[in-house]
Amino acid sequence: MIISIGKNKFKVKSMICRKDTSCGMMGKKFDKNYNGMLFLMDDGEHCFWMKNCVIPLDIIFINSNEITKIHHNCKPSDDDQPENFCGNGNLVLELEGGTCKSLGIKEGDTIKF
């Protein structure tokens, strides 16, 4: 699936089932097949963590196609109690850490499918 934020396009891998959502980017890196991971969630507050991730991520919370919260450049953790990154929305997008700042993506921007 391709999504757009402003003039920026991302090829995303959709995460729908509970198992995929809980594993997310653990042990993975982006490659030529996708440069973002999109989580389809129930509307409400959600928290993500960076346990066993191998690269820093920008974690973007989206509600009704509008970015409501961005956690920038979240660092990987192998800690048993990793930091939680929380926000509200029905979608969560993970991009490589630093992407939002380098491309000027900010809260209030809209996402198009």
LUMVEX-738765 format. One record per atom (N, C-alpha, C, O): x, y, z; residue in one letter. Coordinates in steps of 0.02 Angstrom, whole numbers, padded with zeros to 5 digits, always signed. Atoms other than C-alpha are relative to their C-alpha. Layout:
N
XYZa
...
% end
This chain:
113
+00042-00058+00000m
+00000+00000+00000m
+00044+00062+00000m
+00096+00064+00034m
-00036-00063+00002i
+00061+00175-00040i
-00040+00052+00039i
-00101+00058+00028i
+00033-00056-00033i
+00021+00320+00076i
+00041+00063-00014i
+00101+00060-00027i
-00033-00065+00011s
+00061+00505+00054s
-00010+00044+00060s
-00064+00047+00090s
+00004-00053-00049i
+00100+00638+00181i
+00031+00060-00035i
+00092+00063-00045i
-00024-00055+00041g
+00113+00801+00086g
+00026-00028-00066g
-00009-00066-00099g
-00031+00024+00062k
+00230+00769-00061k
+00039-00065+00009k
+00066-00092-00038k
-00040+00059-00016n
+00310+00619+00026n
-00043-00063-00007n
-00098-00066+00020n
+00035+00063+00009k
+00259+00443-00025k
+00039-00056+00035k
+00100-00058+00035k
-00029+00056-00036f
+00289+00286+00077f
-00035-00064-00020f
-00096-00067-00025f
+00027+00067+00013k
+00266+00103+00032k
-00002-00035+00068k
+00050-00049+00098k
+00008+00026-00068v
+00196+00028+00192v
-00024-00072+00000v
-00060-00094-00045v
+00025+00068-00014k
+00168-00146+00257k
-00054+00008+00053k
-00042+00037+00106k
+00056-00006-00046s
-00002-00158+00342s
+00002-00056+00052s
+00012-00114+00035s
+00002+00047-00056m
-00013-00242+00512m
-00071+00001+00027m
-00094+00052+00053m
+00071+00002-00018i
-00189-00300+00551i
-00013-00045+00060i
-00047-00025+00107i
+00017+00048-00054c
-00193-00454+00663c
+00041+00015+00063c
+00093+00048+00060c
-00031-00014-00066r
-00146-00449+00848r
+00073-00022+00002r
+00115+00013+00030r
-00069+00026-00001k
+00011-00556+00823k
+00047+00047-00038k
+00100+00065-00013k
-00041-00046+00040d
+00079-00442+00685d
+00009+00066+00036d
+00063+00095+00036d
-00002-00064-00034t
+00036-00287+00786t
+00047-00003+00060t
+00085+00044+00072t
-00043+00004-00059s
+00125-00349+00943s
+00073-00009-00018s
+00117+00012+00020s
-00069+00011+00021c
+00282-00400+00847c
+00028+00061-00037c
+00086+00079-00027c
-00020-00061+00035g
+00290-00246+00734g
+00069-00005-00032g
+00082-00050-00072g
-00067-00004+00029m
+00470-00200+00690m
+00053-00037+00040m
+00113-00028+00028m
-00049+00038-00039m
+00551-00317+00816m
+00045-00041-00046m
+00020-00082-00085m
-00049+00039+00039g
+00709-00386+00735g
-00001+00014-00075g
+00030-00023-00113g
+00007-00014+00071k
+00666-00306+00567k
+00032+00067-00019k
+00041+00111+00023k
-00021-00064+00030k
+00735-00169+00454k
-00043+00012-00061k
-00069-00035-00091k
+00035-00016+00061f
+00650-00079+00313f
+00044-00021-00059f
+00105-00024-00052f
-00038+00020+00059d
+00700-00135+00138d
-00035+00027-00062d
-00078+00071-00058d
+00028-00025+00063k
+00654-00110-00045k
-00075-00015-00006k
-00109+00016-00046k
+00071+00018+00004n
+00483-00191-00015n
-00045+00048+00039n
-00103+00057+00021n
+00039-00048-00038y
+00425-00064+00115y
+00046+00044+00041y
+00099+00023+00064y
-00039-00046-00040n
+00489+00090+00205n
-00042+00030+00057n
-00024+00081+00086n
+00043-00019-00056g
+00348+00106+00331g
-00042-00059+00021g
-00054-00105-00018g
+00044+00052-00025m
+00239-00003+00439m
-00062+00035+00028m
-00057+00079+00071m
+00063-00031-00018l
+00055+00043+00460l
-00041-00049+00041l
-00057-00104+00018l
+00039+00041-00045f
-00043-00026+00607f
-00072+00023-00001f
-00086+00082+00013f
+00071-00016+00000l
-00233-00031+00590l
-00027-00019+00070l
-00026-00077+00089l
+00018+00008-00070m
-00301-00008+00766m
-00073+00020+00012m
-00105+00051-00031m
+00064-00028-00023d
-00464+00020+00859d
+00013+00072+00019d
+00069+00089+00040d
-00007-00070-00020d
-00494+00204+00893d
+00012+00004+00075d
-00020-00032+00114d
-00014-00009-00071g
-00422+00260+01059g
+00074+00010+00012g
+00113+00022-00034g
-00071-00008-00018e
-00258+00272+01154e
+00037-00066-00008e
+00011-00119+00009e
-00043+00058+00010h
-00118+00152+01110h
+00071+00019+00021h
+00091+00076+00017h
-00070-00011-00019c
+00059+00131+01173c
+00044-00050-00037c
+00027-00109-00042c
-00048+00042+00035f
+00206+00063+01075f
+00066+00003+00038f
+00079+00050+00075f
-00065+00002-00032w
+00379+00013+01135w
+00050-00024-00051w
+00032-00049-00104w
-00055+00016+00047m
+00547-00020+01054m
+00039-00062+00019m
+00096-00070-00001m
-00034+00060-00022k
+00589-00187+01134k
+00021-00043-00060k
-00020-00059-00103k
-00030+00043+00051n
+00703-00291+01022n
-00004+00028-00071n
+00001-00009-00120n
-00004-00031+00066c
+00694-00167+00878c
+00074+00011-00015c
+00116+00017+00030c
-00071-00006+00019v
+00855-00147+00780v
+00018+00068-00028v
+00077+00084-00037v
-00013-00067+00025i
+00835+00030+00712i
-00045+00050+00038i
-00098+00031+00062i
+00043-00051-00029p
+00768+00194+00786p
-00060+00013-00046p
-00055+00006-00107p
+00061-00012+00038l
+00590+00236+00731l
-00033+00065+00019l
-00028+00088+00076l
+00049-00052-00013d
+00474+00384+00715d
-00067-00036+00007d
-00086-00074-00037d
+00065+00032-00012i
+00307+00328+00789i
-00053+00055-00006i
-00053+00103+00032i
+00048-00052+00019i
+00161+00426+00716i
-00071-00025+00012i
-00092-00076-00016i
+00069+00017-00014f
-00016+00419+00785f
-00045+00041-00045f
-00035+00101-00054f
+00044-00030+00050i
-00156+00457+00662i
-00073-00013+00019i
-00091-00069+00036i
+00071+00007-00012n
-00341+00489+00690n
-00037+00034-00057n
-00026+00093-00071n
+00038-00026+00057s
-00461+00513+00544s
+00047+00033-00052s
+00034+00087-00077s
-00049-00020+00051n
-00310+00531+00426n
+00039+00063+00018n
+00072+00091-00025n
-00039-00057-00022e
-00233+00673+00529e
+00050-00022+00054e
+00032-00058+00100e
-00052+00018-00049i
-00069+00655+00624i
-00015+00037+00066i
-00019+00099+00067i
+00016-00029-00066t
-00108+00683+00809t
+00060+00003+00046t
+00062+00045+00091t
-00059+00002-00045k
+00060+00640+00889k
+00058-00034-00037k
+00048-00084-00072k
-00060+00031+00028i
+00238+00603+00832i
+00051-00007+00057i
+00067+00041+00091i
-00057+00012-00044h
+00371+00523+00941h
+00060-00008-00047h
+00063-00055-00086h
-00056-00003+00047h
+00534+00564+00851h
+00058-00044+00023h
+00077-00045+00081h
-00064+00035-00008n
+00684+00449+00834n
+00003-00043+00064n
+00051-00038+00102n
+00003+00044-00059c
+00633+00321+00967c
+00054-00054-00005c
+00059-00089-00055c
-00058+00045+00000k
+00784+00217+01014k
-00019-00072+00017k
-00063-00083+00059k
+00012+00070-00017p
+00785+00026+01016p
+00018-00015+00073p
+00058+00020+00104p
-00012+00020-00070s
+00784-00061+01185s
-00001-00075+00006s
-00041-00109-00027s
+00004+00071-00017d
+00823-00234+01249d
-00019-00008+00073d
-00014-00063+00102d
+00021-00002-00069d
+00762-00185+01422d
-00066-00038+00009d
-00108-00038-00037d
+00062+00035-00014d
+00625-00291+01502d
-00059+00047+00013d
-00116+00026+00009d
+00052-00050-00010q
+00529-00131+01540q
+00017+00061-00043q
+00037+00114-00017q
-00018-00056+00045p
+00555-00021+01386p
-00048+00059+00008p
-00104+00051+00032p
+00042-00060-00001e
+00488+00156+01375e
-00060-00009-00046e
-00054-00040-00099e
+00061+00002+00041n
+00310+00171+01309n
-00008+00067-00037n
+00006+00120-00008n
+00013-00058+00041f
+00267+00293+01169f
-00074-00002-00017f
-00096-00043-00056f
+00073+00004+00004c
+00081+00332+01179c
-00030+00057-00040c
+00000+00110-00048c
+00038-00050+00036g
-00048+00427+01079g
-00068-00026-00018g
-00083-00085-00007g
+00068+00018+00020n
-00226+00425+01014n
-00006-00005-00075n
+00025+00033-00112n
+00013+00006+00071g
-00285+00366+00845g
-00025-00069-00018g
-00026-00115+00023g
+00021+00064+00026n
-00350+00226+00738n
+00052-00030-00048n
+00043-00085-00074n
-00056+00023+00040l
-00188+00209+00640l
+00065+00021+00034l
+00068+00074+00065l
-00067-00018-00023v
-00005+00207+00690v
+00048-00017-00056v
+00048-00072-00083v
-00049+00008+00054l
+00134+00230+00563l
+00070+00002+00030l
+00086+00048+00068l
-00070-00001-00020e
+00315+00184+00597e
+00043+00011-00061e
+00036-00023-00112e
-00049-00015+00052l
+00452+00259+00489l
+00069-00002+00031l
+00076+00000+00092l
-00068-00001-00026e
+00640+00255+00504e
+00011+00064+00041e
-00011+00118+00021e
-00012-00056-00045g
+00696+00368+00646g
+00032+00059-00036g
+00080+00050-00075g
-00026-00061+00030g
+00728+00548+00592g
-00036+00020-00064g
-00026+00075-00089g
+00034-00015+00063t
+00616+00538+00437t
-00046+00060+00006t
-00045+00104-00038t
+00048-00056-00007c
+00483+00658+00503c
+00036+00067+00001c
+00015+00114-00033c
-00036-00064-00004k
+00608+00794+00548k
+00033+00017-00066k
+00032+00074-00088k
-00036-00015+00062s
+00707+00776+00387s
-00047+00018-00057s
-00028+00055-00102s
+00047-00015+00053l
+00550+00784+00278l
-00051+00053+00020l
-00095+00071-00020l
+00046-00052-00023g
+00457+00915+00382g
-00070-00025+00015g
-00118+00014+00013g
+00065+00029-00018i
+00315+00797+00431i
-00014+00020+00072i
+00028+00013+00116i
+00016-00026-00067k
+00223+00868+00582k
-00071-00017+00019k
-00112-00038-00022k
+00068+00011-00025e
+00069+00849+00691e
-00046+00048-00037e
-00029+00106-00049e
+00048-00038+00038g
-00085+00910+00598g
+00001-00015-00075g
-00047-00002-00110g
-00003+00020+00071d
-00025+00846+00428d
-00050-00056-00012d
-00069-00093+00034d
+00047+00052+00016t
-00145+00731+00337t
+00032-00055-00041t
+00082-00044-00076t
-00023+00060+00034i
-00119+00557+00267i
-00050-00017-00055i
-00111-00014-00044i
+00044+00021+00055k
-00188+00503+00098k
+00020-00070-00022k
+00079-00088-00024k
-00011+00068+00023f
-00207+00325+00037f
-00009-00005-00075f
-00001-00059-00104f
% end
